[in-house]
């Protein structure tokens, strides 16, 4: 399994994000000194990531559909989580994402003022995904829905670069053991390799994050080890990116982050969405 297929408009790849929207996402995210809710900060990171993926696919004539994108939320409900005109859509070409933000907000961004200080600058911030925090954590149901979506996508793009599914959660599943649906998901494949499932644990605690481990021994509880074991080993191209960030890796390194603060979450998603063979 090589993970070397060229990503092009004729042969796209895809990203599917599974976002925990349970009631505990109202708690603050640890590690960055902010009292903002985890739900709000994760929504900002996802919206920024979508914007960055659009920029990556932008050419002179417009946004090329190198990727298909899906966002599934799971909490009191499980289902597609795009807002605006994309509401209800499970998977859409990135050009449609670019053309259909739910709204564009004006945000303040810190920039250098030329005198050694910082000043606020107004920037436009597109919104495709809104924060929600309500209900339990039906992770098994979310993974089962991801399987159905990915089964359809891989059958239509049998020779594409394998999809990457990224699950962001702050708690234990409330609907059973997610191991079996996770395994079923990662057994789906294109001719270029199996689907990759990465898991990110976010927390309200201020503790040192564990990023891209190759063993579950340092993880503090069974739930963290469960998520680690569900996560795919990193293919060689991603191990290269991780190594360039100064993180120790081995052939057993998995796509998993524990106790992820905002900085860790951003770093993980940046590395996890860097297929290197875009054409």
The 8 nearest C-alpha neighbors of each residue, nearest first, counted from 0:
[[1, 192, 191, 2, 193, 190, 3, 234],
 [0, 2, 3, 191, 192, 4, 234, 235],
 [3, 1, 191, 192, 4, 160, 0, 161],
 [2, 4, 1, 5, 191, 160, 276, 236],
 [5, 3, 160, 2, 191, 159, 6, 276],
 [4, 6, 276, 7, 277, 3, 278, 160],
 [7, 5, 277, 11, 10, 278, 276, 65],
 [8, 6, 10, 65, 11, 9, 278, 5],
 [7, 9, 65, 64, 10, 11, 63, 6],
 [10, 8, 7, 11, 6, 65, 64, 159],
 [9, 11, 7, 159, 8, 6, 12, 156],
 [12, 10, 65, 6, 7, 66, 8, 159],
 [11, 13, 66, 160, 159, 162, 6, 67],
 [14, 12, 67, 66, 162, 68, 163, 15],
 [13, 15, 163, 68, 162, 164, 69, 67],
 [14, 16, 69, 164, 70, 68, 165, 163],
 [15, 17, 70, 165, 164, 166, 71, 18],
 [18, 16, 166, 71, 72, 165, 70, 167],
 [17, 19, 72, 167, 166, 20, 71, 16],
 [18, 20, 168, 73, 21, 167, 72, 74],
 [21, 19, 74, 132, 73, 131, 72, 18],
 [22, 20, 74, 133, 134, 132, 135, 136],
 [21, 23, 133, 132, 134, 24, 25, 135],
 [22, 24, 25, 21, 26, 132, 169, 133],
 [23, 25, 38, 37, 132, 26, 22, 21],
 [26, 24, 36, 23, 132, 37, 22, 38],
 [27, 25, 36, 24, 23, 37, 28, 203],
 [28, 26, 36, 34, 37, 35, 203, 29],
 [29, 27, 203, 37, 202, 36, 260, 26],
 [30, 28, 203, 204, 205, 260, 202, 31],
 [29, 31, 205, 260, 32, 28, 206, 204],
 [30, 32, 33, 29, 261, 260, 28, 262],
 [33, 31, 30, 34, 29, 28, 205, 35],
 [34, 32, 35, 31, 27, 28, 29, 30],
 [33, 35, 27, 36, 32, 28, 26, 29],
 [36, 34, 27, 33, 37, 39, 40, 28],
 [37, 35, 27, 25, 26, 39, 38, 28],
 [36, 38, 28, 24, 40, 27, 39, 26],
 [37, 39, 130, 24, 36, 41, 40, 42],
 [40, 38, 42, 130, 36, 37, 41, 43],
 [39, 41, 43, 37, 42, 38, 44, 36],
 [40, 42, 44, 38, 43, 39, 37, 45],
 [41, 43, 39, 45, 40, 44, 130, 129],
 [44, 42, 40, 46, 41, 45, 47, 39],
 [43, 45, 41, 47, 42, 46, 48, 40],
 [46, 44, 48, 42, 47, 43, 49, 41],
 [45, 47, 49, 43, 48, 44, 126, 42],
 [48, 46, 50, 44, 45, 49, 43, 51],
 [47, 49, 51, 45, 50, 46, 44, 52],
 [50, 48, 52, 46, 51, 47, 45, 53],
 [49, 51, 47, 53, 48, 52, 54, 46],
 [52, 50, 48, 54, 53, 49, 55, 47],
 [53, 51, 55, 49, 54, 50, 48, 56],
 [54, 52, 50, 56, 51, 55, 57, 49],
 [53, 55, 51, 57, 56, 52, 50, 62],
 [56, 54, 52, 53, 57, 51, 58, 62],
 [55, 57, 53, 54, 63, 62, 52, 58],
 [58, 56, 62, 54, 61, 55, 53, 63],
 [59, 57, 61, 60, 62, 56, 63, 54],
 [58, 60, 61, 57, 62, 63, 56, 54],
 [59, 61, 58, 62, 57, 63, 56, 94],
 [62, 60, 58, 59, 57, 63, 94, 56],
 [61, 63, 57, 94, 56, 58, 64, 53],
 [62, 64, 56, 65, 57, 61, 94, 8],
 [63, 65, 8, 66, 93, 94, 92, 62],
 [64, 66, 11, 8, 7, 63, 6, 12],
 [67, 65, 13, 12, 11, 64, 93, 92],
 [66, 68, 92, 13, 91, 93, 90, 12],
 [69, 67, 14, 90, 91, 13, 15, 93],
 [68, 70, 90, 15, 89, 16, 14, 91],
 [69, 71, 16, 80, 15, 79, 17, 81],
 [72, 70, 79, 17, 78, 80, 16, 18],
 [73, 71, 18, 80, 77, 78, 17, 19],
 [72, 74, 77, 19, 20, 76, 137, 141],
 [75, 73, 21, 20, 134, 76, 135, 136],
 [74, 76, 134, 133, 135, 73, 21, 77],
 [75, 77, 74, 73, 78, 72, 134, 137],
 [78, 76, 73, 72, 74, 141, 71, 75],
 [77, 79, 71, 72, 80, 76, 73, 87],
 [78, 80, 71, 89, 87, 70, 88, 81],
 [81, 79, 71, 72, 70, 78, 82, 128],
 [80, 82, 86, 128, 85, 127, 79, 70],
 [81, 83, 86, 127, 101, 128, 85, 80],
 [84, 82, 101, 85, 86, 100, 81, 127],
 [83, 85, 86, 99, 82, 101, 100, 81],
 [86, 84, 83, 81, 88, 82, 87, 99],
 [87, 85, 82, 81, 84, 83, 88, 80],
 [86, 88, 79, 85, 89, 81, 80, 78],
 [89, 87, 86, 85, 90, 79, 91, 81],
 [88, 90, 79, 69, 87, 91, 70, 148],
 [89, 91, 69, 68, 88, 67, 92, 70],
 [90, 92, 67, 68, 93, 95, 69, 89],
 [93, 91, 67, 94, 95, 64, 66, 68],
 [92, 94, 96, 95, 64, 67, 66, 68],
 [95, 93, 97, 96, 92, 62, 64, 98],
 [94, 96, 98, 93, 97, 92, 99, 91],
 [97, 95, 93, 99, 94, 98, 100, 92],
 [98, 96, 94, 95, 99, 93, 53, 100],
 [97, 99, 95, 96, 94, 100, 93, 62],
 [100, 98, 96, 97, 95, 101, 84, 85],
 [101, 99, 127, 102, 126, 125, 98, 96],
 [100, 102, 83, 127, 82, 126, 99, 84],
 [103, 101, 100, 126, 125, 104, 127, 83],
 [104, 102, 125, 124, 126, 123, 105, 100],
 [103, 105, 124, 123, 125, 106, 102, 126],
 [104, 106, 123, 122, 124, 121, 103, 107],
 [105, 107, 122, 121, 104, 123, 124, 108],
 [106, 108, 121, 120, 119, 122, 109, 105],
 [109, 107, 120, 119, 121, 110, 106, 122],
 [108, 110, 119, 118, 117, 120, 107, 111],
 [111, 109, 117, 118, 119, 112, 108, 120],
 [110, 112, 117, 113, 116, 118, 115, 109],
 [111, 113, 117, 114, 116, 118, 110, 115],
 [114, 112, 111, 115, 116, 117, 110, 118],
 [115, 113, 112, 116, 111, 117, 118, 110],
 [114, 116, 113, 112, 111, 117, 118, 110],
 [117, 115, 112, 114, 111, 118, 113, 110],
 [118, 116, 111, 112, 110, 109, 119, 115],
 [117, 119, 110, 109, 112, 111, 120, 116],
 [120, 118, 109, 108, 107, 110, 121, 117],
 [119, 121, 108, 107, 109, 122, 118, 110],
 [120, 122, 107, 106, 108, 105, 119, 123],
 [123, 121, 106, 105, 107, 124, 120, 108],
 [122, 124, 105, 104, 106, 103, 125, 121],
 [123, 125, 104, 103, 105, 122, 106, 126],
 [126, 124, 103, 100, 102, 104, 123, 127],
 [125, 127, 102, 100, 101, 128, 46, 103],
 [126, 128, 100, 101, 82, 81, 46, 125],
 [127, 129, 81, 82, 126, 42, 46, 80],
 [130, 128, 42, 131, 82, 127, 126, 81],
 [129, 131, 38, 39, 42, 132, 128, 20],
 [130, 132, 20, 38, 133, 129, 21, 24],
 [133, 131, 22, 20, 21, 24, 25, 38],
 [132, 134, 22, 21, 75, 74, 20, 131],
 [135, 133, 75, 21, 74, 22, 136, 132],
 [134, 136, 21, 74, 173, 75, 137, 22],
 [135, 137, 172, 173, 74, 21, 138, 73],
 [138, 136, 174, 140, 173, 139, 172, 135],
 [137, 139, 141, 172, 140, 136, 142, 177],
 [140, 138, 177, 142, 141, 137, 143, 174],
 [139, 141, 143, 138, 137, 142, 144, 77],
 [140, 142, 138, 144, 143, 139, 145, 73],
 [143, 141, 145, 139, 144, 140, 180, 138],
 [144, 142, 140, 146, 145, 141, 180, 139],
 [143, 145, 141, 147, 146, 142, 140, 148],
 [144, 146, 142, 148, 143, 147, 149, 141],
 [147, 145, 184, 143, 149, 144, 148, 150],
 [146, 148, 144, 150, 145, 149, 151, 143],
 [149, 147, 145, 151, 146, 150, 152, 144],
 [148, 150, 152, 146, 151, 147, 153, 145],
 [151, 149, 147, 153, 148, 152, 146, 154],
 [150, 152, 149, 154, 148, 153, 147, 155],
 [151, 153, 149, 155, 154, 150, 156, 148],
 [154, 152, 156, 157, 155, 150, 151, 149],
 [153, 155, 151, 157, 152, 156, 150, 189],
 [154, 156, 152, 153, 157, 151, 150, 158],
 [157, 155, 153, 159, 158, 154, 152, 10],
 [156, 158, 189, 153, 154, 159, 155, 190],
 [159, 157, 190, 189, 156, 191, 160, 10],
 [160, 158, 156, 10, 157, 12, 161, 11],
 [159, 161, 4, 12, 191, 2, 6, 162],
 [162, 160, 194, 192, 189, 159, 193, 191],
 [163, 161, 13, 194, 14, 12, 195, 160],
 [162, 164, 195, 14, 194, 196, 15, 165],
 [163, 165, 15, 196, 16, 14, 195, 197],
 [164, 166, 197, 16, 198, 196, 17, 15],
 [165, 167, 17, 198, 16, 18, 199, 197],
 [168, 166, 199, 18, 19, 198, 200, 17],
 [169, 167, 19, 200, 170, 201, 199, 166],
 [170, 168, 201, 200, 202, 19, 24, 167],
 [171, 169, 168, 172, 136, 200, 23, 201],
 [170, 172, 173, 222, 136, 169, 168, 138],
 [173, 171, 136, 138, 174, 137, 175, 170],
 [172, 174, 136, 137, 175, 135, 171, 138],
 [173, 175, 137, 172, 139, 138, 176, 136],
 [176, 174, 173, 177, 172, 139, 137, 138],
 [175, 177, 178, 139, 174, 172, 179, 180],
 [178, 176, 139, 180, 179, 181, 175, 138],
 [179, 177, 181, 176, 180, 182, 229, 225],
 [178, 180, 182, 181, 177, 183, 176, 139],
 [181, 179, 183, 182, 177, 178, 143, 142],
 [182, 180, 184, 178, 179, 183, 177, 229],
 [181, 183, 179, 185, 184, 180, 178, 186],
 [184, 182, 180, 186, 181, 185, 179, 187],
 [183, 185, 146, 181, 182, 186, 187, 180],
 [186, 184, 194, 182, 187, 183, 193, 195],
 [185, 187, 183, 184, 193, 182, 188, 194],
 [188, 186, 185, 184, 193, 194, 150, 183],
 [189, 187, 193, 194, 192, 186, 161, 190],
 [188, 190, 157, 191, 158, 192, 161, 153],
 [189, 191, 158, 192, 157, 188, 159, 0],
 [192, 190, 189, 2, 0, 1, 160, 4],
 [193, 191, 0, 188, 189, 161, 190, 2],
 [194, 192, 188, 187, 185, 161, 186, 195],
 [193, 195, 185, 161, 162, 188, 187, 163],
 [194, 196, 163, 231, 164, 185, 193, 162],
 [197, 195, 164, 231, 230, 165, 163, 185],
 [196, 198, 254, 165, 230, 255, 166, 231],
 [199, 197, 166, 255, 165, 230, 167, 226],
 [198, 200, 167, 256, 255, 166, 168, 201],
 [201, 199, 257, 168, 169, 258, 259, 256],
 [202, 200, 259, 169, 258, 168, 199, 260],
 [203, 201, 258, 204, 169, 29, 28, 259],
 [202, 204, 29, 28, 27, 26, 205, 201],
 [205, 203, 29, 202, 206, 30, 28, 258],
 [206, 204, 30, 29, 203, 207, 202, 260],
 [207, 205, 204, 208, 258, 30, 29, 260],
 [206, 208, 209, 258, 205, 30, 259, 260],
 [209, 207, 258, 259, 257, 210, 206, 260],
 [210, 208, 257, 256, 212, 258, 207, 211],
 [209, 211, 256, 212, 208, 255, 257, 263],
 [210, 212, 255, 253, 254, 256, 252, 213],
 [213, 211, 252, 214, 210, 253, 209, 255],
 [212, 214, 252, 251, 253, 249, 211, 248],
 [215, 213, 216, 212, 217, 251, 252, 227],
 [214, 216, 218, 224, 217, 227, 213, 212],
 [215, 217, 214, 218, 224, 219, 213, 212],
 [218, 216, 215, 219, 214, 209, 212, 224],
 [217, 219, 215, 216, 220, 223, 224, 257],
 [220, 218, 217, 223, 221, 224, 216, 222],
 [221, 219, 222, 223, 218, 224, 225, 217],
 [220, 222, 224, 223, 225, 219, 218, 226],
 [221, 223, 225, 224, 220, 226, 171, 170],
 [222, 224, 226, 225, 221, 220, 218, 227],
 [223, 225, 227, 221, 222, 215, 226, 228],
 [224, 226, 222, 228, 223, 227, 221, 229],
 [225, 227, 229, 223, 224, 228, 230, 222],
 [228, 226, 224, 230, 225, 229, 255, 223],
 [227, 229, 225, 230, 226, 224, 215, 231],
 [228, 230, 226, 227, 181, 178, 225, 231],
 [231, 229, 197, 227, 196, 228, 254, 198],
 [230, 232, 196, 253, 195, 254, 233, 197],
 [233, 231, 253, 252, 251, 254, 234, 230],
 [232, 234, 253, 237, 254, 238, 252, 231],
 [235, 233, 237, 236, 238, 232, 2, 1],
 [234, 236, 238, 237, 239, 233, 250, 2],
 [235, 237, 239, 238, 234, 240, 275, 274],
 [238, 236, 240, 239, 235, 234, 233, 241],
 [239, 237, 235, 241, 240, 236, 233, 242],
 [238, 240, 242, 237, 236, 241, 235, 243],
 [241, 239, 237, 243, 242, 238, 270, 244],
 [240, 242, 238, 244, 243, 239, 246, 237],
 [241, 243, 239, 246, 245, 244, 240, 238],
 [242, 244, 240, 245, 241, 239, 246, 238],
 [245, 243, 241, 242, 246, 240, 239, 247],
 [246, 244, 242, 243, 247, 241, 248, 240],
 [247, 245, 242, 244, 241, 248, 243, 211],
 [248, 246, 242, 245, 249, 241, 212, 211],
 [249, 247, 252, 246, 242, 238, 250, 213],
 [248, 250, 251, 252, 213, 247, 238, 212],
 [249, 251, 252, 248, 232, 233, 213, 238],
 [250, 252, 213, 249, 232, 253, 214, 233],
 [253, 251, 213, 249, 212, 250, 232, 248],
 [254, 252, 232, 233, 231, 211, 255, 213],
 [253, 255, 197, 211, 230, 231, 233, 232],
 [254, 256, 198, 211, 253, 197, 199, 227],
 [255, 257, 210, 199, 209, 211, 200, 259],
 [256, 258, 200, 209, 259, 208, 199, 210],
 [259, 257, 208, 201, 202, 200, 260, 209],
 [260, 258, 201, 263, 257, 208, 264, 200],
 [259, 261, 30, 263, 262, 29, 264, 258],
 [260, 262, 264, 263, 265, 31, 259, 30],
 [263, 261, 265, 264, 260, 266, 259, 31],
 [264, 262, 266, 259, 260, 261, 265, 267],
 [263, 265, 261, 267, 262, 266, 259, 260],
 [264, 266, 262, 268, 263, 267, 269, 261],
 [267, 265, 263, 269, 264, 268, 262, 270],
 [268, 266, 264, 270, 269, 265, 271, 263],
 [269, 267, 271, 265, 270, 266, 272, 264],
 [268, 270, 266, 267, 271, 272, 265, 273],
 [271, 269, 267, 268, 272, 273, 266, 240],
 [272, 270, 268, 269, 273, 267, 237, 254],
 [271, 273, 270, 269, 268, 274, 14, 163],
 [272, 274, 270, 271, 275, 269, 237, 240],
 [275, 273, 276, 272, 277, 236, 237, 271],
 [274, 276, 273, 277, 236, 3, 6, 237],
 [275, 277, 5, 274, 6, 278, 3, 4],
 [276, 278, 6, 275, 5, 7, 274, 65],
 [277, 7, 6, 276, 5, 65, 8, 275]]
